[in-house]
Amino acid sequence: HCGVGERTGQNLFFDVDTFEPLIHNEGFKYAFDLYNRFVRASNCKPGGICDFKAAFSDGRCAGAIALPETLTEMLLEDGEYTIQPRLDEEGNVVWAPGQNLSDGEYWGRRSIFPGSDKVLDWTTPGRPLVDCVGMKCPLANDGINYSPFFGEGADVYAINGRQTKPQAADAIWDLIMWFSEVEPIYKPLNGMYRTSQLAAEKPKVAIDWNDIMAEDLRQVLMHEFKSDDMGGNPSQDLMLRAVDEYIYALDIEMHQKLIFADVSDGGLYNENDPSKSLDAVKDKRVYDANYQRFISDLEARFDDINGRQDGGALRQLILWRESLDLQPKKDEQDVCSDLLATNQAIFEKMNCISKVNLQSLCDTQKDDIEEYSPGLCVSVNSSDQTTTIVIVLCSVLGGGFLVLVLLFVFHQFRKMRAIAQGHEQLMEATLNESIRSLRQLDYPLHLVRGDDFVAEGKLLRHEVLRNTHRLTVLDSLSDVDSFIDVGKHIVFLSHQWTSFSCPDAYGAQYKAMCISLKELARESGWDESLKDVFVWADFCCLPQANASIQSLAVRSLAAYAASATYFIIVAPDTKHADLDEVCDIDTYQKRMWTRAEQVCHSMRNGTEGMFITKGEELPLAKVEHDFFKESLRVFEGELTCCRLEHKGMSVCDRQCLVIPLLGLFGELYRASVEGGKGGNIAALSSVEAFLTEIEMHQDSVFPPTFSRTTWRKNKQFVEEIVLFGDLIDRMKARVKGGGGFAIDDDNTNTMTTIGSDYVRHGADLVRNDLVRHGATMIRHGAGQGIRY
């Protein structure tokens, strides 16, 4: 945006007076055409796969647009994504970054993000695209409008205002103050680059860099950190509720349904012959028609998102203006009064009639009100007013009792209707959340590298591994795919806890885990150092200290288990530290969490990559196809929280699994409905067994309610708690109706009703049989990169 107040005070997302999306203008069309050409010329493939890091490293990209730290790893001679040395046939290095350079040269350069010599003319109806000159472009630099956006990490701290212990609040405050004094480069969650670094001869992060590379960084930072007061023109991100939903909608409509959609489906891409994809000039009529459909569909999606927010589009507009710090400040009544005068269609669309009293505006906006509602402001003489008042008072007194009764009945009716509407909204939101849980991570996937895992000597707590930087973090499901595509192996270790407070009280399970990892690597022909093997184990990879963050991770359990290329059941015979019993394969199969892990993996990948180890002396063995049959009834499994009668706990662990397993059922049921048309859903026996079990015993597999025992004030209470309710039937109805069940296609992080492969990492035979005919299922979504 070009500043505020004196300048345009605009942005590239939503109109600041009407909250209409800024997509109905030449500027958006011009930007889209450029972006479409850029994608066509890049290494992006249909499905939205744009692995620029790998392409740059292999020398297939002449340049890249990326965040600052990623660029650094591309430009450093030993960076993570730098171009690999070129070798001759005998393996000799013939070129490498930094080789054969003269003084004053460097092999790769960083530059500021390009600007534009075209801008929107905000003062002319239709907002045409014009040359960047004069006051049309007040912050231009030599006729080019730059609007840099600097994306980097940041610290966000907060203190609970309802904290009842002053000592706790004081301790957190002291911690925040200490963080503020620590150098940014020593805070791993923080960004590496700061304005203060420009004061030194070299930015601190570049102290050991080549002088040219360091100076390039300085020039970029000076450009991007320049504030309004310094003549800069910094861009602001979309800081607004539901920002992820707006971006998600744009991804779906622009990538999935237009840029990467086949021309036969209303898209721009020709799958049979990419060279014949639609061109903005040569195929203008069809190209523009498809583009206009995209604009209409995108606007409809945005309207739907606005309608689902508390306060609707009107409240979103108020929040957006506050985010941009626009002056003068306006509340809902101010906005609606302005819309009454300028755009009565938007006044209606935003339901402003419920926010303003039109009669009270008759003195200041009489003409506007008369245009909107003729006759509303017609004056009446004082005698008529007096007569009207007397009649009204008499009517009220004469029918007072009847009115009170009617009001009471009406109030009760509205109350019951509001409760019913609220319940419906909650159920729909739960269905939507369960569907999203399979194609996006509410909490990143954390893994431990195999050699580190073996070297630890025991299962280490997640927070210990995190604080010592021994976790590999994959932020999105597309990162998982990229991770596996470059030869990494993800092994999911499933085991039972052998104590109420410790996962492996005697270390027997850890020893079995290490032995099985080494055996799997040896049998599979992997590097036996285990440096390419990455392990997921609950105690190591799920947050343990923070219950709120832990619940986010649990919601992604289905995605975690499905993402693993291999799944090892670890069940050696060992004692339970708190109970007089032995933990073995039989007790493992009785646990709810281990059942859930088995189901989440096998339903998405089959059993080809599933193994079992029962101790140090027993070899690693493949599981039988019917091994998990008992596990299908996940919620009949045993839980520690139930054994302890939920003392000091607000919820039962059963409730935590509703979202991921509901989403998993939806995917499976959709496969049975659509895949059945082609006759191939029986190809995956685990899926067939699960659906058959549900069909015969739905209330056992997905209990509508469950009995929960709790203690409050030293008294025991037994309550019947809703678990799935009628969510399974609702999911079936949604799938059969074909409405709102979206599938994430080919690593785009966008959703569409056309699916891709259902099976994640299972056997090729199973995969091919399942997808040969009919509808297919889910792969992973797109994300932002791998963090170590």
C-alpha positions in Angstrom: 0.0 0.0 0.0 1.2 3.6 -0.7 1.2 4.8 2.8 -1.8 6.3 4.6 -3.4 9.7 5.2 -1.7 12.0 2.7 -1.3 9.3 0.0 -3.7 6.7 -1.4 -4.1 4.6 1.8 -5.0 1.6 -0.4 -4.0 -2.0 -0.6 -4.2 -4.9 -3.0 -6.8 -7.0 -1.1 -10.1 -5.4 -0.3 -11.8 -2.0 -1.0 -11.5 0.0 2.3 -15.0 1.5 1.9 -17.0 -1.5 0.7 -14.8 -4.5 1.4 -15.4 -5.7 -2.1 -12.3 -7.7 -3.3 -10.0 -5.7 -5.5 -10.3 -8.1 -8.4 -12.6 -6.3 -10.8 -9.9 -4.0 -12.3 -7.3 -3.9 -15.0 -4.5 -4.1 -12.5 -5.5 -7.5 -11.2 -5.9 -8.8 -14.7 -2.5 -7.5 -15.7 -0.9 -9.1 -12.6 -2.7 -12.4 -13.3 -1.5 -12.5 -16.9 2.1 -11.9 -15.8 1.9 -14.5 -13.0 0.4 -17.0 -15.5 3.3 -16.5 -17.9 5.7 -16.8 -15.0 4.3 -20.1 -13.9 4.3 -21.4 -17.5 7.9 -20.5 -17.8 8.9 -22.0 -14.5 9.5 -25.6 -13.4 6.0 -25.7 -11.9 4.0 -28.8 -13.0 0.2 -29.4 -13.2 -1.0 -29.8 -9.7 1.0 -26.8 -8.5 4.3 -28.6 -7.7 7.0 -25.9 -7.8 10.1 -27.3 -6.2 12.3 -24.3 -6.9 14.9 -25.2 -4.1 15.7 -28.5 -5.8 15.6 -27.0 -9.3 18.0 -24.2 -8.3 20.4 -26.7 -6.6 20.4 -28.9 -9.7 21.1 -25.9 -11.9 17.7 -25.9 -13.7 16.8 -22.4 -12.5 18.5 -19.3 -13.5 17.0 -17.4 -10.5 14.4 -17.7 -7.8 12.1 -15.5 -5.8 12.2 -16.5 -2.1 12.3 -15.3 1.4 15.6 -13.8 2.7 17.0 -16.8 4.6 16.2 -19.2 1.7 18.1 -16.9 -0.7 21.0 -16.9 1.7 21.1 -20.7 1.7 21.1 -20.6 -2.1 23.9 -18.0 -2.4 26.4 -19.3 0.2 29.0 -21.5 -1.4 28.2 -24.2 1.2 24.5 -23.3 1.5 21.7 -25.9 1.9 20.2 -25.0 -1.6 23.3 -23.8 -3.4 24.1 -25.1 -6.9 25.9 -28.4 -6.8 29.4 -28.6 -8.3 29.7 -29.8 -12.0 31.7 -33.0 -12.5 33.2 -34.4 -15.7 32.9 -38.0 -16.7 35.8 -39.0 -14.4 34.2 -37.3 -11.4 36.5 -34.2 -11.4 35.0 -30.9 -10.4 34.9 -28.6 -13.4 32.9 -25.8 -11.8 31.7 -25.0 -8.3 30.2 -21.9 -6.7 33.0 -19.4 -6.0 35.5 -21.1 -8.4 37.6 -19.1 -10.9 36.3 -15.6 -9.8 38.2 -12.4 -10.2 38.3 -9.8 -7.5 35.0 -7.9 -7.1 33.0 -10.9 -8.5 30.6 -13.3 -6.9 28.9 -16.2 -8.5 25.3 -15.4 -7.5 23.6 -12.1 -6.7 20.7 -10.9 -4.5 18.5 -8.1 -5.9 15.5 -6.2 -4.8 12.1 -7.5 -5.9 11.0 -6.0 -9.2 8.5 -3.1 -9.3 5.9 -2.0 -11.9 5.7 1.0 -14.3 1.9 0.6 -14.2 -0.4 1.4 -11.3 -4.2 1.7 -10.8 -5.8 5.1 -11.0 -7.9 5.1 -7.9 -9.6 8.4 -8.7 -11.1 7.4 -12.1 -14.2 5.2 -12.3 -13.3 1.7 -13.1 -9.8 2.2 -11.7 -7.9 1.8 -15.0 -4.3 0.9 -15.3 -2.1 3.9 -16.1 1.5 4.8 -16.3 3.4 5.4 -13.1 3.8 9.2 -13.2 3.1 12.2 -11.0 0.7 11.9 -8.1 -0.7 8.7 -9.6 2.4 7.1 -8.3 3.7 9.4 -5.5 6.5 7.1 -4.2 7.9 6.0 -7.6 11.6 5.6 -8.2 12.5 6.6 -11.8 9.0 5.8 -13.0 8.9 2.4 -11.2 6.6 1.7 -8.3 8.2 -0.6 -5.8 6.2 -2.0 -3.0 8.5 -4.4 -1.1 7.1 -7.0 1.2 9.7 -8.4 3.7 8.7 -11.8 5.0 10.7 -13.1 7.9 10.3 -14.7 11.3 9.2 -12.8 14.4 8.7 -13.1 18.1 5.1 -12.9 19.5 4.7 -12.9 23.2 1.5 -12.6 25.4 0.6 -12.6 29.0 -2.8 -14.1 30.1 -4.8 -11.1 31.4 -6.8 -13.5 33.5 -3.8 -15.0 35.3 -4.8 -15.3 39.0 -1.2 -15.8 40.2 0.8 -12.5 40.1 4.0 -14.4 40.5 3.4 -16.3 37.3 2.6 -13.1 35.4 5.7 -11.4 36.8 7.9 -14.4 35.8 6.6 -14.3 32.2 7.1 -10.6 32.0 10.7 -11.0 33.1 11.2 -13.7 30.5 9.8 -11.4 27.7 12.1 -8.6 28.8 15.0 -10.9 28.7 14.1 -12.1 25.2 13.9 -8.4 24.0 17.6 -8.0 25.0 18.9 -11.1 23.3 20.6 -10.7 19.9 18.1 -11.8 17.2 20.5 -14.3 15.7 20.4 -16.3 19.0 16.6 -16.7 19.0 15.7 -19.6 16.6 12.1 -18.5 16.3 13.1 -15.0 15.3 14.0 -13.4 12.0 17.7 -13.0 11.2 17.5 -9.5 9.7 17.0 -6.2 11.5 17.2 -2.5 10.6 19.8 -2.1 13.4 22.1 -4.3 11.4 22.4 -1.6 8.7 24.4 0.6 11.0 27.4 -1.7 11.0 29.9 -2.0 8.1 28.4 -5.4 7.5 25.1 -6.8 8.7 25.9 -9.1 11.7 24.5 -12.1 10.0 26.8 -11.5 7.0 30.0 -10.9 9.0 31.7 -14.0 7.4 30.2 -13.5 3.9 31.9 -12.5 0.7 31.9 -8.6 0.6 29.7 -8.5 -2.6 27.1 -10.9 -1.1 27.0 -8.9 2.1 26.6 -5.6 0.2 23.8 -7.1 -1.9 22.0 -8.0 1.4 22.6 -4.4 2.7 21.1 -2.9 -0.4 18.0 -5.1 -0.3 17.5 -4.5 3.4 17.9 -0.7 2.9 15.2 -0.9 0.2 12.8 -3.1 2.0 13.2 -1.6 5.5 12.6 1.9 4.4 9.5 3.3 6.2 6.9 5.7 4.9 8.7 8.6 6.6 11.9 7.7 4.8 10.2 7.7 1.4 9.6 3.9 1.4 6.5 2.1 0.2 6.3 -1.1 2.3 3.6 -3.6 1.7 1.4 -4.9 4.4 0.3 -8.5 4.5 -3.4 -9.5 4.8 -3.7 -9.1 8.6 -7.3 -10.2 9.1 -9.4 -12.9 10.5 -9.7 -15.9 8.2 -6.7 -14.8 6.2 -5.9 -18.5 5.5 -9.4 -19.1 4.1 -9.1 -16.1 1.7 -5.7 -17.4 0.5 -7.0 -20.9 0.3 -9.9 -19.8 -1.8 -7.6 -17.9 -4.2 -5.4 -21.0 -4.5 -8.3 -23.2 -5.4 -9.8 -20.9 -8.0 -6.6 -19.6 -9.5 -4.4 -22.7 -9.6 -6.6 -25.7 -9.4 -9.5 -24.4 -11.5 -7.8 -22.1 -13.9 -4.0 -22.1 -14.4 -3.5 -25.9 -14.0 -7.0 -26.9 -15.1 -7.4 -28.4 -18.6 -9.0 -26.3 -21.3 -11.8 -28.9 -21.5 -12.7 -28.1 -17.9 -12.6 -24.4 -18.3 -8.9 -23.9 -17.5 -6.0 -22.5 -19.4 -3.7 -25.6 -19.6 -3.7 -28.1 -22.4 -2.8 -31.4 -20.8 -2.4 -33.2 -24.1 -0.1 -30.5 -25.6 1.1 -27.8 -23.2 2.4 -25.7 -26.1 -1.3 -25.2 -27.0 -2.4 -23.9 -23.6 -4.5 -20.8 -23.9 -2.6 -17.6 -24.6 -3.9 -14.2 -23.4 -3.5 -12.6 -26.9 -3.9 -15.4 -29.4 -6.8 -17.0 -27.6 -8.2 -13.8 -26.1 -11.9 -14.6 -26.3 -11.8 -18.0 -24.6 -9.0 -16.9 -22.3 -10.9 -13.8 -21.1 -14.2 -15.9 -20.7 -12.4 -18.4 -18.4 -10.7 -15.6 -16.5 -14.1 -13.9 -15.9 -15.5 -17.1 -14.6 -12.6 -17.4 -12.2 -13.2 -13.8 -11.0 -16.9 -14.6 -10.4 -16.2 -17.8 -8.6 -13.5 -16.2 -6.4 -15.8 -13.4 -5.4 -18.5 -15.9 -4.4 -16.0 -17.8 -2.3 -14.9 -14.6 -0.6 -18.6 -13.7 0.1 -19.1 -17.2 1.6 -16.0 -16.7 3.9 -17.3 -13.2 5.0 -20.7 -14.7 5.8 -19.1 -17.3 8.1 -17.3 -14.7 10.2 -18.7 -13.2 13.4 -20.3 -9.9 12.3 -20.0 -10.7 8.6 -18.4 -8.6 5.9 -19.2 -5.4 7.8 -17.1 -6.5 10.8 -14.3 -7.7 8.5 -14.3 -4.2 6.9 -13.9 -2.5 10.3 -11.1 -4.8 11.2 -9.4 -4.4 7.8 -9.5 -0.6 8.2 -8.0 -0.8 11.6 -5.3 -3.1 10.3 -4.3 -0.5 7.7 -4.5 2.2 10.3 -6.8 4.3 8.0 -8.1 7.7 9.1 -10.6 8.8 10.1 -11.5 5.9 12.4 -15.0 4.5 11.6 -17.4 2.2 13.5 -20.1 0.2 11.9 -22.6 3.0 12.0 -20.2 5.4 10.3 -19.5 2.8 7.5 -23.1 2.1 7.0 -24.0 5.8 6.9 -21.4 6.3 4.2 -22.6 3.3 2.2 -26.2 4.7 2.4 -24.9 7.7 0.5 -22.5 6.1 -1.9 -23.4 2.4 -2.5 -26.9 1.3 -1.4 -26.3 -2.2 -3.0 -23.4 -2.8 -0.6 -25.5 -1.2 2.2 -28.0 -4.0 1.6 -25.4 -6.7 1.1 -23.8 -5.9 4.5 -27.2 -5.9 6.3 -26.6 -2.3 7.4 -30.3 -1.9 8.0 -29.7 -3.7 11.3 -26.9 -1.4 12.3 -28.4 2.1 11.8 -31.7 3.8 12.7 -32.8 5.4 9.5 -35.2 7.8 11.2 -32.3 9.2 13.3 -30.5 10.1 10.1 -33.4 12.0 8.5 -31.9 15.3 9.6 -28.5 14.7 8.0 -29.1 12.3 5.2 -32.7 12.9 4.2 -32.2 12.6 0.4 -30.3 9.3 0.8 -33.0 7.9 3.1 -35.8 9.0 0.8 -34.0 7.3 -2.1 -33.6 4.1 -0.1 -37.0 4.2 1.6 -39.4 6.8 0.1 -41.7 8.5 2.6 -39.7 7.5 5.7 -38.8 11.0 6.5 -42.1 12.7 5.7 -42.9 15.2 8.4 -46.2 15.2 10.3 -47.6 18.1 12.3 -47.5 18.1 16.0 -51.2 17.4 16.5 -51.0 14.3 14.4 -48.0 13.2 16.4 -49.9 13.8 19.7 -52.9 11.8 18.4 -50.6 9.0 17.3 -48.9 8.9 20.7 -52.3 8.7 22.5 -53.5 5.9 20.3 -50.2 4.0 20.8 -50.4 4.4 24.6 -54.0 3.2 24.7 -53.2 0.3 22.5 -50.3 -0.7 24.7 -52.3 -0.4 27.9 -55.3 -2.2 26.5 -53.4 -5.1 25.0 -50.4 -5.1 27.4 -50.9 -8.5 28.7 -51.4 -10.0 25.3 -48.2 -8.3 24.0 -46.2 -9.6 27.0 -47.4 -13.1 26.3 -46.6 -12.8 22.6 -43.2 -11.4 23.4 -42.4 -14.2 25.7 -43.5 -16.8 23.2 -41.5 -15.0 20.4 -38.5 -14.8 22.7 -38.6 -18.5 23.4 -39.0 -19.3 19.8 -36.0 -17.1 18.8 -34.0 -18.7 21.6 -34.8 -22.2 20.5 -34.2 -21.3 16.8 -30.8 -19.7 17.7 -29.8 -22.9 19.7 -30.8 -25.1 16.7 -28.9 -22.8 14.3 -25.9 -22.8 16.6 -26.0 -26.6 16.7 -26.2 -26.9 13.0 -23.3 -24.4 12.5 -21.2 -26.4 15.1 -21.9 -29.7 13.3 -21.0 -28.2 9.9 -17.8 -26.6 11.3 -16.8 -30.0 12.8 -17.3 -31.7 9.5 -15.2 -29.1 7.7 -12.5 -29.3 10.3 -12.3 -33.0 10.1 -11.9 -32.8 6.3 -9.2 -30.2 6.6 -7.4 -32.3 9.3 -6.3 -34.8 6.6 -4.9 -32.3 4.1 -3.2 -29.7 6.3 -1.2 -29.9 9.5 -2.6 -28.0 12.5 0.9 -28.5 14.0 4.0 -29.3 12.0 5.3 -32.8 11.7 8.4 -33.2 14.0 10.9 -36.0 13.3 14.1 -37.2 14.9 16.9 -38.3 12.5 17.7 -42.0 12.9 21.3 -41.7 13.9 20.4 -39.0 16.6 17.6 -41.2 17.8 19.8 -44.2 18.3 22.6 -42.1 19.9 20.2 -40.6 22.6 20.2 -43.8 24.7 16.5 -43.4 25.6 13.3 -41.8 24.5 13.8 -38.0 25.1 11.0 -35.6 25.8 9.9 -33.5 22.9 10.8 -30.2 24.6 14.3 -31.4 25.3 14.8 -32.3 21.6 13.3 -29.0 20.5 15.4 -26.9 22.8 18.6 -28.7 21.7 17.7 -28.3 18.0 17.6 -32.0 17.3 14.2 -32.1 15.6 13.5 -31.9 11.9 10.3 -29.9 11.2 8.1 -30.3 8.2 5.6 -27.5 8.1 3.2 -28.9 5.5 2.2 -32.1 3.8 3.8 -31.1 0.6 7.1 -30.8 2.5 6.6 -34.4 3.5 6.3 -35.4 -0.1 9.4 -33.4 -1.1 11.2 -34.9 1.9 10.4 -38.4 0.7 11.1 -37.6 -2.9 14.7 -36.7 -2.1 15.3 -40.1 -0.6 14.4 -39.7 3.1 12.5 -42.4 4.9 9.9 -41.7 7.6 9.3 -44.4 10.2 6.4 -44.2 12.5 7.1 -46.0 15.8 3.9 -47.1 17.5 4.1 -48.3 21.1 2.2 -48.3 24.4 3.3 -46.4 27.5 4.6 -48.6 30.3 3.9 -46.1 33.1 1.2 -43.5 33.8 3.9 -40.8 33.5 6.8 -42.4 31.5 6.6 -43.9 28.0 9.2 -46.5 28.4 10.0 -47.0 32.1 12.5 -49.8 31.7 13.9 -49.0 28.2 12.9 -52.3 26.6 10.8 -50.6 23.9 13.6 -48.1 23.1 16.1 -50.9 22.6 13.6 -52.7 20.3 13.1 -49.5 18.4 16.8 -49.1 17.7 17.3 -52.7 16.7 14.3 -52.6 14.3 15.4 -49.4 12.7 18.8 -50.8 12.0 17.3 -54.1 10.7 14.8 -52.2 8.5 17.7 -50.1 7.0 19.8 -53.2 6.4 16.9 -55.2 4.8 15.9 -52.2 2.6 19.4 -51.5 1.4 19.5 -48.0 3.0 22.5 -46.2 4.4 23.0 -48.1 7.7 24.2 -44.9 9.4 20.5 -44.0 9.5 21.2 -40.4 8.4 18.4 -40.7 5.8 15.9 -42.3 8.2 13.7 -40.0 10.3 11.7 -41.3 13.2 8.3 -40.3 14.7 7.6 -41.4 18.3 4.9 -39.8 20.3 7.0 -38.8 23.4 9.7 -37.3 21.2 7.6 -35.7 18.5 4.4 -34.5 20.2 4.4 -31.5 22.6 4.2 -32.8 26.2 4.3 -29.6 28.3 1.6 -27.5 26.6 -1.8 -29.1 26.5 -3.2 -26.7 24.0 -0.4 -27.2 21.5 -0.5 -30.9 22.1 -4.2 -31.0 21.1 -3.3 -29.3 17.8 -0.8 -32.0 17.2 -3.2 -34.8 18.0 -5.7 -33.3 15.5 -3.0 -34.0 12.9 -2.4 -37.6 14.1 -4.1 -39.1 11.0 -1.9 -37.0 8.7 1.2 -37.9 10.7 0.5 -41.6 10.5 -0.4 -41.5 6.8 2.7 -39.5 6.0 5.0 -42.2 7.3 6.5 -44.5 4.6 7.0 -47.3 7.2 5.1 -48.2 10.4 6.7 -50.3 13.1 4.7 -51.8 16.0 7.0 -52.0 19.0 5.6 -54.4 21.6 8.3 -56.3 23.5 7.3 -58.0 26.8 8.0 -55.6 29.6 6.5 -54.7 33.0 4.2 -51.8 33.6 5.8 -49.6 36.2 2.5 -48.6 37.9 0.5 -51.8 37.5 1.0 -55.4 38.3 0.8 -56.6 34.7 3.0 -57.3 31.7 2.8 -55.1 28.6 3.0 -57.1 25.4 1.4 -57.3 22.0 -1.9 -58.2 23.5 -2.0 -55.2 25.8 -0.7 -53.0 22.9 -3.7 -54.1 20.8 -6.1 -53.0 23.6 -4.9 -49.4 23.8 -7.0 -46.8 22.1 -4.0 -44.6 20.9 -2.2 -47.5 19.3 -5.4 -48.7 17.6 -5.9 -45.1 16.2 -2.3 -45.0 14.9 -2.7 -48.4 13.1 -6.0 -47.4 11.6 -4.7 -44.0 10.4 -1.7 -45.5 8.7 -3.2 -48.7 7.2 -6.3 -46.9 5.9 -4.2 -44.6 3.8 -1.2 -46.8 2.9 -2.3 -50.4 3.2 -0.1 -52.8 5.2 2.8 -53.2 2.9 5.1 -51.0 5.0 3.9 -52.2 8.4 6.1 -54.3 10.6 6.1 -55.6 14.1 8.9 -56.2 16.6 8.4 -58.1 19.9 11.8 -57.7 21.4 15.6 -57.7 21.0 15.8 -61.4 20.2 12.9 -61.6 17.7 13.4 -60.5 14.1 11.4 -57.7 12.5 8.3 -59.2 10.8 5.7 -57.9 8.4 2.2 -57.7 9.9 -0.5 -60.0 8.6 -3.3 -58.3 6.6 -5.9 -59.1 9.3 -3.7 -58.1 12.2 -5.5 -54.8 12.8 -9.0 -56.2 12.6 -9.5 -55.7 16.3 -8.0 -52.2 16.1 -10.9 -51.1 13.9 -12.9 -50.4 17.0 -10.7 -47.6 18.1 -12.9 -46.2 20.8 -13.3 -49.5 22.6 -9.6 -49.3 23.4 -8.3 -48.6 26.9 -7.1 -45.2 28.0 -5.0 -44.1 31.0 -7.2 -41.0 31.5 -10.3 -43.3 31.9 -8.4 -45.6 34.2 -7.5 -42.6 36.4 -11.2 -41.4 36.2 -10.1 -38.1 34.6 -8.9 -36.6 37.9 -7.5 -33.1 37.1 -8.5 -33.5 33.4 -11.2 -31.4 31.6 -11.7 -33.8 28.6 -11.3 -37.5 27.8 -8.7 -38.5 25.2 -11.5 -40.1 23.2 -12.8 -36.6 22.4 -9.4 -35.6 21.0 -9.7 -38.3 18.2 -13.1 -37.3 16.9 -11.8 -34.8 14.4 -9.0 -36.9 12.7 -11.1 -40.1 12.6 -14.2 -38.4 11.4 -12.1 -36.9 8.5 -10.6 -40.3 7.8 -14.0 -42.0 7.6 -15.2 -39.2 5.2 -12.3 -40.0 2.9 -12.9 -43.7 3.0 -16.6 -43.4 2.6 -16.2 -41.1 -0.4 -13.8 -43.7 -1.9 -16.5 -46.4 -1.5 -19.2 -44.2 -3.0 -17.3 -43.0 -6.0 -14.8 -45.8 -6.4 -17.6 -48.3 -6.2 -18.9 -47.0 -9.5 -15.8 -48.3 -11.2 -15.8 -51.5 -9.1 -12.3 -51.1 -7.6 -12.7 -50.1 -4.0 -12.2 -53.7 -2.8 -8.6 -53.5 -3.9 -7.5 -52.2 -0.5 -8.6 -54.9 2.0 -8.0 -52.7 5.1 -10.4 -50.1 3.7 -13.0 -52.7 2.8 -12.7 -54.3 6.2 -13.1 -50.9 8.0 -16.1 -49.9 6.0 -17.7 -53.3 6.4 -17.2 -53.1 10.2 -18.8 -49.6 10.3 -21.7 -50.7 8.2 -22.5 -53.5 10.6 -21.5 -51.9 13.9 -21.5 -48.1 13.3 -22.4 -47.2 16.9 -19.6 -49.4 18.2 -16.9 -48.1 15.9 -18.1 -44.5 16.2 -20.0 -44.2 19.5 -22.6 -41.4 19.5 -22.0 -41.0 23.3 -19.8 -42.4 26.0 -19.9 -42.6 29.7 -17.2 -40.4 31.5 -16.3 -40.6 35.1 -15.0 -37.4 36.7 -14.2 -36.1 40.1 -15.2 -32.6 41.3 -14.8 -31.4 44.9 -14.0 -34.9 46.0 -17.2 -36.3 44.6 -17.5 -38.8 41.7 -19.7 -38.0 38.8 -20.7 -40.2 35.9 -21.9 -38.3 32.8 -23.1 -39.3 29.4 -21.0 -37.2 27.0 -21.7 -36.7 23.3 -18.8 -38.1 21.2 -19.8 -38.5 17.5 -23.5 -37.9 17.9 -25.0 -37.9 14.4 -21.7 -36.8 12.7 -21.2 -40.0 10.9 -24.7 -39.8 9.3 -24.1 -36.2 8.5 -20.8 -37.1 6.8 -22.5 -39.8 4.7 -25.2 -37.4 3.7 -22.6 -34.8 2.7 -20.6 -37.3 0.6 -23.7 -38.7 -1.1 -25.0 -35.2 -1.8 -21.7 -34.2 -3.3 -21.8 -30.8 -1.5 -18.9 -29.3 0.3 -16.6 -32.4 0.5 -13.4 -31.1 -1.0 -10.3 -33.1 -1.8 -6.7 -31.9 -1.9 -5.2 -32.5 -5.3 -1.6 -33.2 -6.1 0.3 -31.2 -3.5 -1.3 -27.8 -4.2 -2.7 -27.2 -0.7 -5.9 -26.3 -2.5 -9.1 -28.3 -2.4 -11.3 -29.5 -5.2 -14.0 -32.1 -5.6 -11.8 -34.0 -8.0 -9.3 -36.1 -6.0 -5.9 -37.6 -6.6 -4.3 -40.8 -5.3 -6.0 -42.1 -2.1 -3.2 -44.4 -1.2 -0.1 -42.5 0.2 2.9 -44.7 0.3 1.5 -48.2 -0.1 2.4 -50.9 -2.6 2.3 -50.1 -6.3 -0.1 -53.0 -7.0 -2.5 -51.7 -4.4 -2.2 -48.2 -5.7 -2.8 -49.1 -9.3 -5.8 -51.3 -8.5 -7.4 -48.6 -6.5 -7.1 -45.8 -8.9 -7.6 -47.6 -12.2 -11.3 -46.7 -12.5 -13.7 -44.3 -10.9 -12.9 -41.5 -8.4 -9.7 -41.3 -6.5 -8.8 -39.8 -3.1 -6.3 -37.6 -1.4 -2.7 -36.7 -1.6 -0.9 -33.9 0.3 -1.2 -30.1 0.2 1.3 -27.4 -0.5 3.2 -25.5 2.1 6.1 -23.2 2.9 9.3 -25.3 3.2 11.3 -27.6 5.4 12.6 -26.2 8.6 15.5 -27.8 10.6 
